[in-house]
Amino acid sequence: MSNQSKIMYTITDEAPMLATHSFLPIVKAFTKTANIAIETRDISLAGRILSNFPEFLKEDQKIGDALTELGQLANTPEANIIKLPNISASVLQLKEAIAELQSQGFNIPNFPEEPQNDAEKEIKAKYSKVLGSAVNPVLREGNSDRRAPKAVKNYAKANPHKMGTWASDSKTEVAHMNSGDFYGTENSTTIEKDGKFRIVFNAENGTTSVLKDFSNLKAGEVIDSSVMNLNALKQFAKATIADAKAKNVMLSAHLKATMMKVSDPIIFGAIVETFFADVYTKYADVFNSLDINPNNGLQDLYNKIAGIPQEAEIKQAIADALANGPRVAMVNSEKGITNFHVSSDVIVDASMAALARSGGKMWNTDGKEEDTIAIIPDRSYAGFYSACIDEMKQNGALDPKTIGSVPNVGLMAQKAEEYGSHDKTFQLKENGIVNVEDENGNVLLSQKVEAGDIFRMCQVKDAPIQDWVKLAVNRARLSDTPAIFWLDKDRAHDSEIIKKVEKYLKDYDTTGLDIRIMDVKDAMKETLRIIRQGKDVISVSGNVLRDYLTDLFPILELGTSAKMLSIVPLMNGGGLFETGAGGSAPKHVEQFIEEGYLRWDSLGEFLALQASLEHLAQTQNNAKAQVLADTLDEANAKFLAEDKSPARKVGGIDNRGSHFYLAFYWAQALANQTKDAELKATFTPIAEAMTADEVKINSELIAAQGKEQKIGGYYHPSFELTEKAMRPSETLNTILAKLS
């Protein structure tokens, strides 16, 4: 076909991956009528692993590096990428994925946590590219515009989700460090001219080592460095544990061990090791011989002591520590999985949002909700959560029926503010000084460190900051909404950013616009004040804060962050369309495999597709794509009005059923529209067939529920088995085939 438009659709992990097997055939069938080609690229954890080790694979097992390819595409004007949630892999998840791939006949190497030679160092370096938030920084060549579409917000007001009750005497609070954290040690500077930098460690004993060799710096770029002092962290953890015990309040720890893959597992490990100090001291030799690392949590410990003579004794020692310490929040009370089992089980943006929604409570060992002291060690973000809790203690829970909305404009282009997750974060093994120096040996930033401390450095280029300010002004003007830049003048990094924001705001006519710069704690209070009045306000924030806010407010407003419209206008003219912020829902996969029921809600995918089609219509002058976008918008509104999102239990509509209804409503809208006669003629018989066979299709989809599903793998399932499991209605499949 000539002048064919193209959309790149990502294959990812867990629940979104399963859903794609059901939804993508619908997308391909509908978009083909507008001369649009849908191509897929596998950026799943398993796909990224395999693409990094071609030398270990047979010829027919090798796959291309889809992530790098998409990263290159993101820099072009024709980019149109629909990006679904993927696993930000912890070490534990990486090891599980490797084991599964090996069991499937892929001869990839094991992950060497402590490399013993150059070959193992090279293997670890390759696997490190896959860990943590490896995907998003590559694709996000633009800043983020994330908001709740009007239809979604209206539905949430008409059908409010359940909110917990906030009591003024709630014992819930945030515990954070007051010194020795990243916030307190941060220093920052703006680079005046293009150059290079490297990171050098000067040990106390006089030896020097290069932690990161020369990389480029651009004029106008903001760089900063900071240190988490391990001893100060452990002293803080010890004091907080004692405080929770004394106050008789449950204890919980909230970190970002998936995205901040280097720093936060270490911080998590320090808290675990402090809580179980007697156990780790008494069994130090045993744990050392079994390579037990507190950073991997209790689950890894239990796995590794299985079958050894001291297993029962160690388990009893852990049980005693739990009994003698403060109560610990649970991830799964029925299975006895605590907050300390796996570092990636309690992710701060989701866990603190859930806490705020439930009246400040988390689950205890009896499966009941209770107040908690929430450990968020670093003050960079602890303060605004604390402000949120204080405001809700004072004013009570928010009412989803009446509150306004908090869209977000997030700074993230060109790997802006990628903290604790990349090649500029290190744990030092001895005392000394870490310097960031230029190519002439001039020291740009310097940090004194002790053995065990975590050093991190960050970069934010100037062009993304300019684009971020422009996007914020445009969104404020287009929606006639106040916009608040969440920046802390007392934080070194933010003070440099504030200078730039104040400078670049002068490039725009902001007459009549309410645009403010506020400290994050004050911004939280002011935002809550505004939305309690039923009004909207835009949060304009840096990258990490963007992640936290786009979980917190949507979960309070809508009950989930998966229903957000997330658009990344790429800086070179393309578009990246992300399908909400709801993670990849491993529990949904477990339920699907056990009982053939997938309760993942694909609404975010529907919204992203609509925005993608609209962008494609505008940039490639494809009139049919605009008709598809307009009618999909109608279908999304009807989908919400008719409440066709998945139910929670077997026998109700699940993800596959919701896909059928979206297709049904979309076909009806296309059959009823008058802008394109050819599309009307094509979809009228499709809509008629779906109307005639609605009951039959539904019964086929529900009949597929209630039994175990075999899909051939968790991280790398069989395409054929997954397709079969996710497309069980032959009647629907036959109707869709007519479009081809």
N, C-alpha and C positions, 0 to 999 in steps of 0.2 A: 504494500500500500504506500502511496506517496504521502509526504508530510505527516507521517504518523507521530502522534504525541506519545510520550513515555512517562510512566510513573514507576519508580523503584520502590518495591514493597519488601520490608525486612522480615526475615524468618528469625525469631528470637527463641525464648525459652519458656518452659513451664506453662501456665495457663494461657497466656497470650498466644503461644505457639500452637497449642491445641485448638484454640478458637480460630486461628488463621486457616487451619485446614478446612474448617467449615465455611468461613466467610469469604475467603479469597476466590473460590470458584464462582460465587455470586458476583463479586467485584469484576472479575475477568469477563464474565458473560455480559454484564450490563455495559461496561465501558467499551467493549469491542464495537458496540453499535455507534460509538462516537470516534472511531478510528484511534483508540487509545490502547497502547500496548502496556500490559502490566508485567514487569520483570521482577523476579525475586532475588534477593541476596541474603545468604545465610551468615548472620552475625551472632549466632547463638554461642554459648560458652564452648560447646563441643566443636562447632565450626571454626571458632577462632583458635582452639587448640590444634586441630588438624592442619589448619593453614600455616601454622608456625613450624611444623615438623615434616615437611615433604620428604626429607632425606631418610626418614624412618618408615615410609609408607610404600606399599605396592603402587604401581602405575595407576590402577583403576580406583585406588583409594584417595589419591591426591585431589585436593580442592584448591581453588584460588583464594587469594587474600581479599575477601569481599569487603572487609572493613576499610582497608587501605584504598581500595577502588572507590568506595562510597565517599571517603574523605576527600579524594581528588575531585570527584563529581560535585561535592558540596561547594567547591570553589568556582564553579562554572555557572553562568546565567541560566542554563537549561535545567539545572538540578530541580527535581521534584521527588522528594523522598518521604515515604511514610514510615515512621520509626516506632516500633512497638517496644514495650518495656522488656529489658533483658536482665539477666543475672549479673549483678556486680559481685564477682566471685570472691568469697573468703578462701583461705587456704584449705579449709575443710571441704568446701564445695569443689574446689579445683581438684583435690585428691579423689573425691568421689567420681567426678567426671572422667578423670584419667583412668581409674579402675574400670569404669563401665566401658570405655572405648577399648581398653586392652582386652576385656572379656569378649568384645565383638570382633576381635582379630586385628585391631589396629596396634601395630608394634611400637607405640610411642614410649618414651622413657618415663620413669617415675620422677616426681618432683623432689629434688634434693634441697631440703630445708637448710642443711648445713653442708654446702658443697666442699668436697675434699680435694678437688683438682680442677684444672682449667676447663676440662670437658664438662664437668658438673656445673661449674660457674656459668658456662655458656648456656646450658640447659635451663638453669634457674633464671637467667636473664630473659630467655625467651618466654618462659612461663610467667614471669613478672609482668610481661606486656598484656597478659590475659587477666590478671588479678584486678579486683577492685573496679573502679569506674573507668574501664578501658575504652568503652564505646563512645560515650557522649562527648568527651573532649575532641575526638577525631571528627565527628559529624557536625558539631555545633560551631559552624563558621558564621554565626550570627547571634544576636541577643534574643532573649526569650520574651514572648508575649503570651501570657497564660491567663485565661479567664473562663468563667462559667457562661456558656451561651444562654441567651434569654429564655429559650424553651426549657432548658435544664433548671434554671433558677426558678422559673414560674412553677414547674412541676414540684420542686422541693418545697416551695411555699404552700402549695395546695396539698402536698402529701408529706408533711414534716417527719423527719426521722426522730427516733427516740433520743432524748438528751437526759443525762444524769442531773441530779440536783446538787448545786453548790451550797454548802453550809458556810456561814460566816466564821464558824469556829473550826473549819476543816484544818486538820493537822498536816495536810499536804504542803510541801515546800520544796524549793530547789536548793541543793547544796552545791557550792562551787568553791574553788580555791580562791584565796585572796592575794597570793603571791606565788611566783615560780611557775605560773602557767604561760601558755602561748600569748595571752592578752598582755600580761605584765611584762614580758621580756621582749615584746615585738619592737623592732626598729624598721624604718622605711625611708626610702629616698626615691626621687624622680631622676631618671637618667637624662642628661643634657644632649648627648650626641651618640650616634650609632657606635657600637663597639662589641666587645665580647666579655663574658664573665666565666669564671670557674669557681668551684667551691673547694677550699683547701682546709685540711685539718692539721693543726700544729699541736702535737701531743706535748704533755708536760715534760716527757723524757727527751725532748729535742727532735724526735722523728716527725717527718712531714709526709702526708699522703693526700692525693687528689681524690676527693669524693665524687666530683663531677667535673669532667674536662670542659674545655672552652665551648660555649654556646653563644648564640647571637643575642645582642641587646639592641633595641631600637630607641631612637631619640623619643623622649616623652613617656617612656615606659616607667611604670611604678614597680619597684621591687621591694620586698621586705623579707626579714628573717625573724625567727622566734624560736624559743626553746621551752620544752616541757621538762621541768626538773623532776626526775624520777623519785628522789628522796622526798621532796616536798609533796608530790602526788601521793606517795604512800602514807606520809604523816597525815595528810588531809583525809585520805580514805579511812585510816585508823580512827581518827577523831570523829568522823561522820558515822562510822559503824557504831562507835560507843554512844554517840548522841542519839541515834535511832533506838538503840537498846534502852537507854535511860528514859527516853520519851515514850517508849512502848509503841513506836510507829514502824510500819513495814519499810523496808529498804529496797530501792531499785537503782539500777545503773543504766544510763541512756547515752549511747555512743553511735558512731557512724562507721562501724568496722568494715562495711562493704565499700563505700566510696573512699573513705580515708584509710586505704588498705595497709599503709605502712604504720601510721601513727596510732590509730585507734585500737587495733588488736593489742598493742603493747600497753596502752592505757587500761584497757579491759583486763588484761593479764595482771597488771599491778593491783587492781581492785580485788580480783579473785584471790591472788596470792596473799594479800593483806587480810582478807576475810578468813581464809583458811591457813593462816600463818603457822599455827602449830602443826598442821598436817604436812605442809610443804617443808617445814624444818625437820620434823621427825623422820620423814620418808625421803629425804633429799637424795640419798644414794640410790634408792630404788627408782625414783622418778628420773634421775639422771641416766641410769642404765636403760630405761625404757623410752628415753627421749620425750618425756612428758613436759610440755610447755604450757604454763598457765595462760598464755595468750590465746590458746585454743579452747579454753574452758573445761568444765567438768566432764562434758560428754567424751572428749578426747581422752581424758584421764581414765574414765570408766572403761572405754574401749581397750586401752592399752594395759590395764591391770587385769583384764579378764583372763582367768585361768592361772594366775600366779599364786604361790602359796599364801601371800599376805592379802589377797583380794578382799576377803570378808573383813579383815582387821582394818584395812584402809577405808573401806566403805563405811564401817562403823565410826571411824574417826571423823569422816566427813559429816555423817549424820549427827554426831555429837557437836561438831562445830556449828551446824545449822540450828541445833536445838539450843545451844548456849548463846548464840548471837541473836541479833534482831531478826524478826521474820523477814523472809526474802520473797519478793514478788515472783509470780509464776508465769511461765509462758504456756504451759499445759498442766493444769492441776491434776487431771486424771492420770497422766503418764509420769507425774513427778518431775517434770522438766522446769528447772528454775531459770531465773534471769541470768544465772552464771554458767549455764550449760554450754551455750554456743555464742560466740561474740556477735554473730550476725543475726541472732534471734530478736534482739530488742534494738531497733533502729530509731534513733532519737526523733527524727521528723515524724514518723508514723506513731511511735509510742507516746510521745508527749501530746500529739494531737488527740489520740484516743483518750488519754488521761484528762485533757481539757473537756472533751465531750462527755465523759462519764462522771463529771463532778469531782475530778481530782483523784479518782480511784483506779487501782489496778487489782489483779486477781491474787488471792492468797492460796495457801495449800488446800483449803477446803472448797476452792472454786467459788469463793464469795469475794465481793469487791470491798476494798478498804483503802484508807488514806495511805500515802507513801511519802517518804523523803526521797526525792529524785536526784541522784548524783549526776551532775553535768559538770565535770571538773573545770573546763576552760571557760573563762568569763566572756570570751568573744561572743557567745550566744546564750549563755545561761541567764543573763540579765533580762532578756525580753520574755523568756518563758516565765521567769519569776514575776515579771510585771503582769503577764497574762493571768497567772494564778491569783495574784493579789487583787486584780480588778474583778475577777469572778467571785472571789470570796466577798467582796464588798457589794457587788451589784447582781450577783446570781448568774445562772446559766443564760446563754443567749437563746432566743426564740427563733427557730428556723422559719416560722411562718411570717415573721416581720422584719428580720435583719436585712441589711444591705449586703453588698458583695465587695470582695477585695481582689480585683484583678492584680496581676503582678507583671512588672517589666523587669527582667532579670539580666544582669551583666554576666555573660558567660562566653562570649565569642573569643576565638583563638586561645582557648584554654585559660581564660581569665580566672584567677582565684582558685586554682586547683590545689587545695590545701591537703597536705598529709597523705597524698595518694600517688606521688609520682617520683621521678628520678632526682628530686631535690629534697627528699625527706630521708633522714638517717638516724639510726640509734648508735650513739658513740660508745665504744668499749672502754675508753679511758678518759682521764681528765685532760683538758687542753682548751684550745681556742679554735673555733671554726670561722674562717674568713671567706667572704665573697669578694673576689678581687678581679680587676679588669686585666686586659692583656698586657698592660704596662706594670702590673704588680701593685697598683693602687688599691687599697682596701676600701670597698664600697659599703660593706656591712660586716659587723663582727659580733660573735657571741661566745661568751665563756661557757664551757660545758663541763659536766662531771660524768664519770662512767655511768652508763645507763640512760643518760638524757636523750631526748628526741629533739633533733634539729630539723626545722623545716624552712624552706624558702619558697617564695611565691612571686609570680610575675603577672602584671596586667598591662597589656599594650595600650597605647594611646587611642588608636583608631576605634577599637571596640568601646572605649569610654565615650568617645564622641558620638558613636552610633547609638549607644545606650541612652544618652541624654536626648538625642533627636527622637528616638522611639518613645521615650517618656512624654515629651512635649506633644508629639503627634497624638498619642493615646489620650492624653488629658484633654486636648482640643476636640478630637473626634467624638469622645464620649461625654464631653462637658463635665468632667469629674475631677475632684481634687487629686493631686499626686504628692506623695511624701517620699522623699529619698531617706531610707533608713541608714544613717551613717553616724558613727560615734566619734565625736571630735576628740575624745580622750584616748582613742585607739590610734596607734602610730599609722597603720595602713590607711584607715579611714580618713585621717586628717589630710593625707596626700590626695586622696580621691575627692574630698570636699573642695579643695583648691581647684581641681579640674572641673568639677560640676559647676561651681560658681562661675568659672571662666566661660564654659561652653553654653551655659544657659543664656549668656548675653548675646549669643549668635541668633537668638530667636525672639520673635515678638510674643511675649508672654502676657500681654495686656489682657486683663479679664480672667486669666487662669490662676488657680490656687495651687502653686507649686512651692513646697517647703522642704527644707533639710532638717531632719530631727534625729536626735539620739534614739537608738533602737528601743530603749525602754519607754521613752516618751512617745515614740511613734506607735508602739503597741497600745498604750493607753488611749491615744488620740484616735487611732483606727477603730478600737472597740467602741469608743464614745460615738463616733460617726455612724457605724453600722447599727448600733442599737437604735438609732433614730430612723432606720430604714433607708439610709443613704449609702451610696457607694464611695469608695476611696481606693485609689491605685497605690499599691506598695511598689516602690522602685528600690531594688535591692541588689547587693552583690550576689555572687554565685551560690555560696553555701546557704546564705540566708534565703535566697530564692527557693532552694530546695525545701527548707523548713517551712516557709510561709505558704508555699503552694501545696503543702499537705495540711497544715494547721487550719487555714481559713476554709478551704473546700470541705474538709471533714466536719467543721462546725456548721457550715452553711448547707451542704448537700448530703452529708453522711458519708461521703467518699471523695477521694481526690481523683478517682479514675474517670470522672465525668467532665473533667475540665477540657476546654479547647486549648491546645498548646501549639502555637505557631512560632517558628523560628525564621523570621525574614533574613535569609542569608545575605551577607554583606556584598556579594558579587551578583545579586539579583535573583538567585534561586530561592527555593522554599523547602524547609524541613518541617514536617507535620508530625508531632508526637502525640501518641494516643493516651493522654492523661498521665497522671503521676502515681498510679496505684500499685507500683511494684509488679511482681510476676506471680504472686499468690501460690506458693508451693502447697498450701493446705487444700486448695481447690483441685490440684493435680491428684493428691492422695485420694480425695473423695471420688474423683472420676475413675481412677484405676480400681478402687474398691467396689464402687457401685454404679459406674457408668453414668454419672451425673455431674455435669460441669456448671457451676454457678457463677463463673466469671462473666462479668458484664462488659460487653464490647461497645458500649455507647461511645467511649472515647475514640474508638476506631471509626465508628460511623461519622463522628464530628470531624475527625482528621481527614477522612476521605472527602467530605464535603468541601473543606477548606482547600485541599489539594486540587480538586477538580476546578474550583473557582480560580485558583492561582494559574492553573494550566490554561484555562479559557482566556484569561487576561493576558498572559505572557505569550501564548502561541496562537491567539486569535481563533480559537476553536469554539464556534458558537454552540455546537452540540454538547461540548463539555459544560458550558454554562447552563444549558437546560438540565443536564444530569445533576449539576450542583444545586440548582434551584429546587428541583423535584426531590432530591435527597434531603434538602433542608425541610421540606414539607413532610417527608416520610419520618424524619427524626422527631419532629414535633408530634406527629400522630402516634409514633412508637411510645413516646413518653405519656401522651394523653391516655392511651389505651393500656398503659402499664404492662408492657410486654418484656420488661427486663426479667432476668432469671429469678425464679423463686428460690427457696433455700433447701427444699427437700425433694427427694425422689417422688415422681408422680406429677410434679408441677412442670411448668415450662422451664427448660434449662437453656444454656447458651445457644444450642443448636436451634431450639424453637424460636428464640428471640431473633436469630439470623433470618429464619423463614419469614417472620412478621415484618422485619425491616425490608426484605426483598419484596414482599407482598405489597406493603404500603408504597414503596418506591415505584413498583410497576404500575400501581393504580394512579399515582401522581403523574407518571409519564404518559399513561393512556388518556388522562384527563386534560393535560396541558395543550395549549394551542399555538405555541411558538415554533414547533418543529413537526411538520406533518409526517415526515418519514419515521421519526421516533414514536409518534403517536400510533402509526400503523403497525410498527414492530411490536410495541408493548401492549396494545389492546388485547390480542389473543393470549398473551402471557398473563395479564391481569385476570382475564376471564378464566383461564385454566387454574390459576391459584385460588380464585374464588370458588370454583366448582369442587376443587380437591382439598380445600382447607382442612376439613375434618379428617380426611384420609392421611394427609401429610402429618398433621398433629399426632394422630394415633401411631403412625410409623415411628415418629421421633420419640414418643413417650414409651413405646414398646421396647426401644433400645436401652432404656434405663433399667436399673435394678440388678445388673449383673457385672461381674468383674470384667475389666477390659485388659486385653493384652496388646500393648503397643510397641513392645520390643526394646524398651529402654526409657530412662527418665531424662537424661541429658541429651541422648542421641537416639530417639525412637525411630522405628522403621516408618518411612514415609507412607508406604502402602497400608500398613496396619493402622496408622493414625488416621489416614484419609478415610479408611473404611469405618473406623469407630466414630468419626466426626461427621460422616455423611450417610446416615443410615436410612434416609427416606428416598427410595427409588423413584417415587412419584415426583418429588421435588427435583431430583437430579435429572429426570427425563424432561421436565419443563425447562430447566435451565439449559439443557443441551440444545433446545430449539433455537436459542439465541446464537448458537455457534454454527 
